[in-house]
Amino acid sequence: MINRPKCRIQVAGERELNKGRPPQELPAEVNDQRTKETLSSADYIVLFSKTPIIPEGWTEVTAREFEFARYKLKTTSHQVVILERK
């Protein structure tokens, strides 16, 4: 990534991949299209989820579990996975 200063890194949660950004309750076809647009605009994705699902056309670079402390909410644990376009 250091040698590619113009690469784009998207940070996405499971909800954003499934419901788009910003999240909306739209028909499945619309959500699928929004997901494809998000994935097509990045070279790398940082995905965080309890059980990450790697989208087609992406490979895992690294993965690690992290605990997220949230204001006024219970601490939660998620897998953080860095994906690279194949």
Biopython code that builds the backbone (N, CA, C, O; Angstrom):
import numpy as np
from Bio.PDB.StructureBuilder import StructureBuilder

atoms = [
    (1, "MET", "N", (0.816, -1.183, 0.000)),
    (1, "MET", "CA", (0.000, 0.000, 0.000)),
    (1, "MET", "C", (0.865, 1.253, 0.000)),
    (1, "MET", "O", (0.460, 2.282, -0.541)),
    (2, "ILE", "N", (2.037, 1.181, 0.593)),
    (2, "ILE", "CA", (2.914, 2.346, 0.625)),
    (2, "ILE", "C", (3.307, 2.742, -0.794)),
    (2, "ILE", "O", (3.418, 3.930, -1.097)),
    (3, "ASN", "N", (3.519, 1.759, -1.662)),
    (3, "ASN", "CA", (3.920, 2.038, -3.032)),
    (3, "ASN", "C", (2.744, 2.428, -3.917)),
    (3, "ASN", "O", (2.941, 2.781, -5.080)),
    (4, "ARG", "N", (1.542, 2.371, -3.396)),
    (4, "ARG", "CA", (0.358, 2.693, -4.179)),
    (4, "ARG", "C", (-0.421, 3.799, -3.482)),
    (4, "ARG", "O", (-1.455, 3.533, -2.868)),
    (5, "PRO", "N", (0.060, 5.036, -3.568)),
    (5, "PRO", "CA", (-0.590, 6.117, -2.811)),
    (5, "PRO", "C", (-2.020, 6.418, -3.231)),
    (5, "PRO", "O", (-2.742, 7.091, -2.494)),
    (6, "LYS", "N", (-2.448, 5.942, -4.389)),
    (6, "LYS", "CA", (-3.808, 6.230, -4.833)),
    (6, "LYS", "C", (-4.788, 5.104, -4.532)),
    (6, "LYS", "O", (-5.936, 5.168, -4.972)),
    (7, "CYS", "N", (-4.374, 4.077, -3.798)),
    (7, "CYS", "CA", (-5.315, 3.006, -3.486)),
    (7, "CYS", "C", (-6.349, 3.517, -2.490)),
    (7, "CYS", "O", (-6.075, 4.425, -1.706)),
    (8, "ARG", "N", (-7.544, 2.922, -2.530)),
    (8, "ARG", "CA", (-8.613, 3.310, -1.623)),
    (8, "ARG", "C", (-8.847, 2.190, -0.630)),
    (8, "ARG", "O", (-8.912, 1.018, -1.000)),
    (9, "ILE", "N", (-8.973, 2.557, 0.624)),
    (9, "ILE", "CA", (-9.262, 1.585, 1.672)),
    (9, "ILE", "C", (-10.649, 1.905, 2.214)),
    (9, "ILE", "O", (-10.900, 3.013, 2.686)),
    (10, "GLN", "N", (-11.538, 0.937, 2.143)),
    (10, "GLN", "CA", (-12.867, 1.079, 2.710)),
    (10, "GLN", "C", (-12.903, 0.356, 4.053)),
    (10, "GLN", "O", (-12.342, -0.732, 4.183)),
    (11, "VAL", "N", (-13.546, 0.941, 5.039)),
    (11, "VAL", "CA", (-13.771, 0.280, 6.316)),
    (11, "VAL", "C", (-15.262, -0.007, 6.387)),
    (11, "VAL", "O", (-16.084, 0.908, 6.352)),
    (12, "ALA", "N", (-15.604, -1.292, 6.486)),
    (12, "ALA", "CA", (-17.017, -1.668, 6.420)),
    (12, "ALA", "C", (-17.361, -2.658, 7.505)),
    (12, "ALA", "O", (-16.592, -3.572, 7.801)),
    (13, "GLY", "N", (-18.515, -2.469, 8.090)),
    (13, "GLY", "CA", (-19.052, -3.440, 9.027)),
    (13, "GLY", "C", (-19.984, -4.382, 8.288)),
    (13, "GLY", "O", (-20.374, -4.124, 7.150)),
    (14, "GLU", "N", (-20.330, -5.459, 8.938)),
    (14, "GLU", "CA", (-21.231, -6.446, 8.349)),
    (14, "GLU", "C", (-22.540, -5.792, 7.923)),
    (14, "GLU", "O", (-23.059, -6.094, 6.848)),
    (15, "ARG", "N", (-23.074, -4.909, 8.743)),
    (15, "ARG", "CA", (-24.333, -4.231, 8.446)),
    (15, "ARG", "C", (-24.203, -3.382, 7.178)),
    (15, "ARG", "O", (-25.120, -3.344, 6.358)),
    (16, "GLU", "N", (-23.055, -2.698, 7.020)),
    (16, "GLU", "CA", (-22.869, -1.858, 5.838)),
    (16, "GLU", "C", (-22.774, -2.681, 4.563)),
    (16, "GLU", "O", (-23.293, -2.274, 3.524)),
    (17, "LEU", "N", (-22.117, -3.836, 4.631)),
    (17, "LEU", "CA", (-22.050, -4.680, 3.444)),
    (17, "LEU", "C", (-23.415, -5.246, 3.090)),
    (17, "LEU", "O", (-23.731, -5.413, 1.912)),
    (18, "ASN", "N", (-24.225, -5.543, 4.097)),
    (18, "ASN", "CA", (-25.541, -6.135, 3.844)),
    (18, "ASN", "C", (-26.622, -5.106, 3.517)),
    (18, "ASN", "O", (-27.536, -5.394, 2.745)),
    (19, "LYS", "N", (-26.524, -3.905, 4.102)),
    (19, "LYS", "CA", (-27.595, -2.914, 3.935)),
    (19, "LYS", "C", (-27.130, -1.616, 3.300)),
    (19, "LYS", "O", (-27.923, -0.687, 3.149)),
    (20, "GLY", "N", (-25.857, -1.534, 2.924)),
    (20, "GLY", "CA", (-25.367, -0.332, 2.253)),
    (20, "GLY", "C", (-24.954, 0.757, 3.216)),
    (20, "GLY", "O", (-25.060, 0.616, 4.434)),
    (21, "ARG", "N", (-24.485, 1.840, 2.643)),
    (21, "ARG", "CA", (-24.019, 2.980, 3.432)),
    (21, "ARG", "C", (-24.683, 4.225, 2.899)),
    (21, "ARG", "O", (-24.411, 4.577, 1.751)),
    (22, "PRO", "N", (-25.518, 4.913, 3.620)),
    (22, "PRO", "CA", (-25.978, 4.605, 4.974)),
    (22, "PRO", "C", (-26.956, 3.426, 4.956)),
    (22, "PRO", "O", (-27.623, 3.185, 3.950)),
    (23, "PRO", "N", (-27.038, 2.693, 6.071)),
    (23, "PRO", "CA", (-27.934, 1.537, 6.115)),
    (23, "PRO", "C", (-29.389, 1.940, 5.855)),
    (23, "PRO", "O", (-29.890, 2.909, 6.426)),
    (24, "GLN", "N", (-30.048, 1.186, 4.992)),
    (24, "GLN", "CA", (-31.447, 1.434, 4.680)),
    (24, "GLN", "C", (-32.144, 0.099, 4.453)),
    (24, "GLN", "O", (-31.532, -0.881, 4.027)),
    (25, "GLU", "N", (-33.417, 0.089, 4.745)),
    (25, "GLU", "CA", (-34.231, -1.099, 4.489)),
    (25, "GLU", "C", (-34.749, -1.011, 3.057)),
    (25, "GLU", "O", (-35.819, -0.456, 2.809)),
    (26, "LEU", "N", (-33.992, -1.553, 2.131)),
    (26, "LEU", "CA", (-34.346, -1.520, 0.713)),
    (26, "LEU", "C", (-34.510, -2.946, 0.205)),
    (26, "LEU", "O", (-34.089, -3.888, 0.876)),
    (27, "PRO", "N", (-35.115, -3.126, -0.971)),
    (27, "PRO", "CA", (-35.238, -4.475, -1.538)),
    (27, "PRO", "C", (-33.861, -5.122, -1.693)),
    (27, "PRO", "O", (-32.861, -4.424, -1.864)),
    (28, "ALA", "N", (-33.809, -6.444, -1.633)),
    (28, "ALA", "CA", (-32.558, -7.199, -1.699)),
    (28, "ALA", "C", (-31.740, -6.848, -2.937)),
    (28, "ALA", "O", (-30.515, -6.755, -2.861)),
    (29, "GLU", "N", (-32.403, -6.652, -4.077)),
    (29, "GLU", "CA", (-31.678, -6.338, -5.317)),
    (29, "GLU", "C", (-30.936, -5.003, -5.192)),
    (29, "GLU", "O", (-29.806, -4.865, -5.659)),
    (30, "VAL", "N", (-31.582, -4.029, -4.559)),
    (30, "VAL", "CA", (-30.968, -2.707, -4.383)),
    (30, "VAL", "C", (-29.794, -2.821, -3.426)),
    (30, "VAL", "O", (-28.736, -2.246, -3.680)),
    (31, "ASN", "N", (-29.962, -3.558, -2.322)),
    (31, "ASN", "CA", (-28.868, -3.741, -1.371)),
    (31, "ASN", "C", (-27.695, -4.467, -2.019)),
    (31, "ASN", "O", (-26.543, -4.114, -1.770)),
    (32, "ASP", "N", (-27.968, -5.477, -2.848)),
    (32, "ASP", "CA", (-26.894, -6.189, -3.554)),
    (32, "ASP", "C", (-26.127, -5.250, -4.460)),
    (32, "ASP", "O", (-24.900, -5.317, -4.525)),
    (33, "GLN", "N", (-26.832, -4.372, -5.163)),
    (33, "GLN", "CA", (-26.177, -3.415, -6.056)),
    (33, "GLN", "C", (-25.319, -2.433, -5.263)),
    (33, "GLN", "O", (-24.208, -2.106, -5.681)),
    (34, "ARG", "N", (-25.822, -1.961, -4.128)),
    (34, "ARG", "CA", (-25.055, -1.032, -3.294)),
    (34, "ARG", "C", (-23.797, -1.709, -2.755)),
    (34, "ARG", "O", (-22.741, -1.081, -2.667)),
    (35, "THR", "N", (-23.906, -2.987, -2.393)),
    (35, "THR", "CA", (-22.741, -3.731, -1.925)),
    (35, "THR", "C", (-21.700, -3.838, -3.030)),
    (35, "THR", "O", (-20.512, -3.626, -2.787)),
    (36, "LYS", "N", (-22.136, -4.165, -4.242)),
    (36, "LYS", "CA", (-21.210, -4.271, -5.373)),
    (36, "LYS", "C", (-20.507, -2.947, -5.633)),
    (36, "LYS", "O", (-19.311, -2.927, -5.927)),
    (37, "GLU", "N", (-21.235, -1.842, -5.527)),
    (37, "GLU", "CA", (-20.638, -0.521, -5.735)),
    (37, "GLU", "C", (-19.585, -0.225, -4.671)),
    (37, "GLU", "O", (-18.521, 0.309, -4.982)),
    (38, "THR", "N", (-19.879, -0.569, -3.416)),
    (38, "THR", "CA", (-18.910, -0.357, -2.344)),
    (38, "THR", "C", (-17.658, -1.172, -2.595)),
    (38, "THR", "O", (-16.549, -0.655, -2.467)),
    (39, "LEU", "N", (-17.817, -2.443, -2.953)),
    (39, "LEU", "CA", (-16.667, -3.317, -3.179)),
    (39, "LEU", "C", (-15.873, -2.910, -4.409)),
    (39, "LEU", "O", (-14.650, -3.050, -4.422)),
    (40, "SER", "N", (-16.537, -2.410, -5.438)),
    (40, "SER", "CA", (-15.828, -2.065, -6.672)),
    (40, "SER", "C", (-15.016, -0.782, -6.547)),
    (40, "SER", "O", (-14.165, -0.508, -7.393)),
    (41, "SER", "N", (-15.266, 0.012, -5.501)),
    (41, "SER", "CA", (-14.573, 1.291, -5.360)),
    (41, "SER", "C", (-13.341, 1.209, -4.464)),
    (41, "SER", "O", (-12.778, 2.242, -4.103)),
    (42, "ALA", "N", (-12.910, -0.001, -4.095)),
    (42, "ALA", "CA", (-11.787, -0.138, -3.165)),
    (42, "ALA", "C", (-10.788, -1.183, -3.635)),
    (42, "ALA", "O", (-11.139, -2.127, -4.342)),
    (43, "ASP", "N", (-9.526, -0.996, -3.226)),
    (43, "ASP", "CA", (-8.486, -1.987, -3.453)),
    (43, "ASP", "C", (-8.334, -2.887, -2.226)),
    (43, "ASP", "O", (-7.998, -4.066, -2.344)),
    (44, "TYR", "N", (-8.588, -2.312, -1.049)),
    (44, "TYR", "CA", (-8.515, -3.035, 0.221)),
    (44, "TYR", "C", (-9.777, -2.737, 1.005)),
    (44, "TYR", "O", (-10.365, -1.664, 0.874)),
    (45, "ILE", "N", (-10.186, -3.694, 1.821)),
    (45, "ILE", "CA", (-11.325, -3.502, 2.718)),
    (45, "ILE", "C", (-10.916, -3.967, 4.105)),
    (45, "ILE", "O", (-10.306, -5.024, 4.262)),
    (46, "VAL", "N", (-11.258, -3.168, 5.111)),
    (46, "VAL", "CA", (-11.112, -3.579, 6.501)),
    (46, "VAL", "C", (-12.519, -3.919, 6.965)),
    (46, "VAL", "O", (-13.370, -3.041, 7.104)),
    (47, "LEU", "N", (-12.752, -5.206, 7.202)),
    (47, "LEU", "CA", (-14.078, -5.698, 7.542)),
    (47, "LEU", "C", (-14.096, -6.103, 9.006)),
    (47, "LEU", "O", (-13.197, -6.805, 9.470)),
    (48, "PHE", "N", (-15.112, -5.664, 9.732)),
    (48, "PHE", "CA", (-15.248, -6.120, 11.115)),
    (48, "PHE", "C", (-16.630, -6.713, 11.301)),
    (48, "PHE", "O", (-17.637, -6.147, 10.875)),
    (49, "SER", "N", (-16.652, -7.878, 11.953)),
    (49, "SER", "CA", (-17.888, -8.632, 12.091)),
    (49, "SER", "C", (-17.679, -9.732, 13.117)),
    (49, "SER", "O", (-16.542, -10.134, 13.366)),
    (50, "LYS", "N", (-18.757, -10.227, 13.716)),
    (50, "LYS", "CA", (-18.631, -11.370, 14.627)),
    (50, "LYS", "C", (-18.195, -12.607, 13.866)),
    (50, "LYS", "O", (-17.345, -13.360, 14.341)),
    (51, "THR", "N", (-18.771, -12.829, 12.681)),
    (51, "THR", "CA", (-18.383, -13.941, 11.811)),
    (51, "THR", "C", (-18.229, -13.395, 10.392)),
    (51, "THR", "O", (-19.182, -13.416, 9.613)),
    (52, "PRO", "N", (-17.033, -12.908, 10.052)),
    (52, "PRO", "CA", (-16.839, -12.275, 8.746)),
    (52, "PRO", "C", (-17.076, -13.234, 7.579)),
    (52, "PRO", "O", (-16.671, -14.396, 7.612)),
    (53, "ILE", "N", (-17.731, -12.722, 6.568)),
    (53, "ILE", "CA", (-17.928, -13.448, 5.324)),
    (53, "ILE", "C", (-17.124, -12.717, 4.263)),
    (53, "ILE", "O", (-17.354, -11.536, 4.006)),
    (54, "ILE", "N", (-16.181, -13.419, 3.648)),
    (54, "ILE", "CA", (-15.315, -12.795, 2.660)),
    (54, "ILE", "C", (-16.058, -12.740, 1.328)),
    (54, "ILE", "O", (-16.455, -13.774, 0.791)),
    (55, "PRO", "N", (-16.244, -11.530, 0.794)),
    (55, "PRO", "CA", (-16.959, -11.402, -0.481)),
    (55, "PRO", "C", (-16.184, -12.061, -1.623)),
    (55, "PRO", "O", (-14.961, -12.187, -1.566)),
    (56, "GLU", "N", (-16.904, -12.472, -2.644)),
    (56, "GLU", "CA", (-16.282, -13.090, -3.817)),
    (56, "GLU", "C", (-15.340, -12.090, -4.487)),
    (56, "GLU", "O", (-15.669, -10.915, -4.651)),
    (57, "GLY", "N", (-14.161, -12.585, -4.870)),
    (57, "GLY", "CA", (-13.189, -11.736, -5.544)),
    (57, "GLY", "C", (-12.192, -11.074, -4.607)),
    (57, "GLY", "O", (-11.383, -10.256, -5.044)),
    (58, "TRP", "N", (-12.238, -11.418, -3.316)),
    (58, "TRP", "CA", (-11.348, -10.828, -2.314)),
    (58, "TRP", "C", (-10.591, -11.932, -1.590)),
    (58, "TRP", "O", (-11.103, -13.040, -1.432)),
    (59, "THR", "N", (-9.368, -11.631, -1.149)),
    (59, "THR", "CA", (-8.596, -12.588, -0.358)),
    (59, "THR", "C", (-8.212, -11.952, 0.967)),
    (59, "THR", "O", (-8.035, -10.738, 1.066)),
    (60, "GLU", "N", (-8.089, -12.789, 1.971)),
    (60, "GLU", "CA", (-7.730, -12.324, 3.305)),
    (60, "GLU", "C", (-6.230, -12.062, 3.374)),
    (60, "GLU", "O", (-5.425, -12.921, 3.015)),
    (61, "VAL", "N", (-5.861, -10.868, 3.839)),
    (61, "VAL", "CA", (-4.460, -10.524, 4.059)),
    (61, "VAL", "C", (-4.081, -10.889, 5.487)),
    (61, "VAL", "O", (-3.042, -11.504, 5.725)),
    (62, "THR", "N", (-4.926, -10.508, 6.430)),
    (62, "THR", "CA", (-4.697, -10.822, 7.835)),
    (62, "THR", "C", (-6.024, -10.722, 8.587)),
    (62, "THR", "O", (-6.959, -10.064, 8.130)),
    (63, "ALA", "N", (-6.094, -11.376, 9.736)),
    (63, "ALA", "CA", (-7.298, -11.332, 10.565)),
    (63, "ALA", "C", (-6.891, -11.408, 12.029)),
    (63, "ALA", "O", (-5.902, -12.054, 12.377)),
    (64, "ARG", "N", (-7.659, -10.744, 12.881)),
    (64, "ARG", "CA", (-7.382, -10.755, 14.311)),
    (64, "ARG", "C", (-8.643, -10.351, 15.058)),
    (64, "ARG", "O", (-9.444, -9.564, 14.553)),
    (65, "GLU", "N", (-8.820, -10.883, 16.249)),
    (65, "GLU", "CA", (-9.973, -10.523, 17.061)),
    (65, "GLU", "C", (-9.643, -9.297, 17.911)),
    (65, "GLU", "O", (-8.565, -9.208, 18.498)),
    (66, "PHE", "N", (-10.586, -8.354, 17.970)),
    (66, "PHE", "CA", (-10.432, -7.142, 18.762)),
    (66, "PHE", "C", (-11.647, -6.970, 19.649)),
    (66, "PHE", "O", (-12.745, -7.409, 19.307)),
    (67, "GLU", "N", (-11.445, -6.328, 20.789)),
    (67, "GLU", "CA", (-12.558, -5.940, 21.651)),
    (67, "GLU", "C", (-12.826, -4.463, 21.430)),
    (67, "GLU", "O", (-11.904, -3.648, 21.428)),
    (68, "PHE", "N", (-14.096, -4.124, 21.244)),
    (68, "PHE", "CA", (-14.504, -2.752, 21.026)),
    (68, "PHE", "C", (-15.268, -2.271, 22.249)),
    (68, "PHE", "O", (-16.307, -2.829, 22.604)),
    (69, "ALA", "N", (-14.748, -1.231, 22.891)),
    (69, "ALA", "CA", (-15.438, -0.610, 24.014)),
    (69, "ALA", "C", (-16.340, 0.467, 23.429)),
    (69, "ALA", "O", (-15.891, 1.331, 22.677)),
    (70, "ARG", "N", (-17.620, 0.402, 23.786)),
    (70, "ARG", "CA", (-18.583, 1.344, 23.223)),
    (70, "ARG", "C", (-19.199, 2.171, 24.337)),
    (70, "ARG", "O", (-19.505, 1.651, 25.410)),
    (71, "TYR", "N", (-19.380, 3.442, 24.086)),
    (71, "TYR", "CA", (-19.930, 4.368, 25.061)),
    (71, "TYR", "C", (-21.337, 3.941, 25.467)),
    (71, "TYR", "O", (-22.225, 3.808, 24.625)),
    (72, "LYS", "N", (-21.523, 3.731, 26.744)),
    (72, "LYS", "CA", (-22.813, 3.344, 27.331)),
    (72, "LYS", "C", (-23.339, 2.001, 26.829)),
    (72, "LYS", "O", (-24.522, 1.703, 26.995)),
    (73, "LEU", "N", (-22.491, 1.202, 26.227)),
    (73, "LEU", "CA", (-22.908, -0.119, 25.773)),
    (73, "LEU", "C", (-21.893, -1.153, 26.230)),
    (73, "LEU", "O", (-20.761, -0.814, 26.572)),
    (74, "LYS", "N", (-22.297, -2.399, 26.236)),
    (74, "LYS", "CA", (-21.421, -3.499, 26.619)),
    (74, "LYS", "C", (-20.277, -3.648, 25.607)),
    (74, "LYS", "O", (-20.476, -3.484, 24.403)),
    (75, "THR", "N", (-19.096, -3.956, 26.106)),
    (75, "THR", "CA", (-17.954, -4.212, 25.236)),
    (75, "THR", "C", (-18.251, -5.431, 24.375)),
    (75, "THR", "O", (-18.815, -6.417, 24.850)),
    (76, "THR", "N", (-17.869, -5.356, 23.119)),
    (76, "THR", "CA", (-18.130, -6.458, 22.199)),
    (76, "THR", "C", (-16.844, -6.876, 21.503)),
    (76, "THR", "O", (-15.912, -6.082, 21.379)),
    (77, "SER", "N", (-16.795, -8.103, 21.055)),
    (77, "SER", "CA", (-15.615, -8.650, 20.395)),
    (77, "SER", "C", (-15.956, -8.958, 18.944)),
    (77, "SER", "O", (-16.990, -9.560, 18.654)),
    (78, "HIS", "N", (-15.075, -8.540, 18.032)),
    (78, "HIS", "CA", (-15.280, -8.764, 16.601)),
    (78, "HIS", "C", (-13.980, -9.208, 15.954)),
    (78, "HIS", "O", (-12.888, -8.878, 16.416)),
    (79, "GLN", "N", (-14.123, -9.958, 14.881)),
    (79, "GLN", "CA", (-12.981, -10.268, 14.029)),
    (79, "GLN", "C", (-12.759, -9.055, 13.127)),
    (79, "GLN", "O", (-13.710, -8.521, 12.557)),
    (80, "VAL", "N", (-11.521, -8.627, 13.001)),
    (80, "VAL", "CA", (-11.173, -7.571, 12.051)),
    (80, "VAL", "C", (-10.315, -8.240, 10.988)),
    (80, "VAL", "O", (-9.278, -8.834, 11.287)),
    (81, "VAL", "N", (-10.766, -8.133, 9.746)),
    (81, "VAL", "CA", (-10.109, -8.815, 8.632)),
    (81, "VAL", "C", (-9.739, -7.779, 7.578)),
    (81, "VAL", "O", (-10.565, -6.951, 7.192)),
    (82, "ILE", "N", (-8.507, -7.829, 7.122)),
    (82, "ILE", "CA", (-8.080, -6.984, 6.019)),
    (82, "ILE", "C", (-8.125, -7.828, 4.757)),
    (82, "ILE", "O", (-7.505, -8.889, 4.675)),
    (83, "LEU", "N", (-8.872, -7.336, 3.774)),
    (83, "LEU", "CA", (-9.058, -8.052, 2.511)),
    (83, "LEU", "C", (-8.430, -7.257, 1.377)),
    (83, "LEU", "O", (-8.415, -6.026, 1.389)),
    (84, "GLU", "N", (-7.915, -7.985, 0.404)),
    (84, "GLU", "CA", (-7.316, -7.370, -0.790)),
    (84, "GLU", "C", (-8.024, -7.918, -2.014)),
    (84, "GLU", "O", (-8.372, -9.098, -2.068)),
    (85, "ARG", "N", (-8.236, -7.052, -2.998)),
    (85, "ARG", "CA", (-8.868, -7.494, -4.241)),
    (85, "ARG", "C", (-7.958, -8.503, -4.923)),
    (85, "ARG", "O", (-6.749, -8.290, -5.013)),
    (86, "LYS", "N", (-8.537, -9.611, -5.409)),
    (86, "LYS", "CA", (-7.751, -10.649, -6.094)),
    (86, "LYS", "C", (-7.213, -10.123, -7.400)),
    (86, "LYS", "O", (-6.527, -10.846, -8.122)),
]
sb = StructureBuilder()
sb.init_structure("model")
sb.init_model(0)
sb.init_chain("A")
sb.init_seg("    ")
for serial, (resi, resn, name, xyz) in enumerate(atoms, 1):
    if name == "N":
        sb.init_residue(resn, " ", resi, " ")
    sb.init_atom(name, np.array(xyz, "f"), 0.0, 1.0, " ", f" {name:<3s}", serial, name[0])
structure = sb.get_structure()
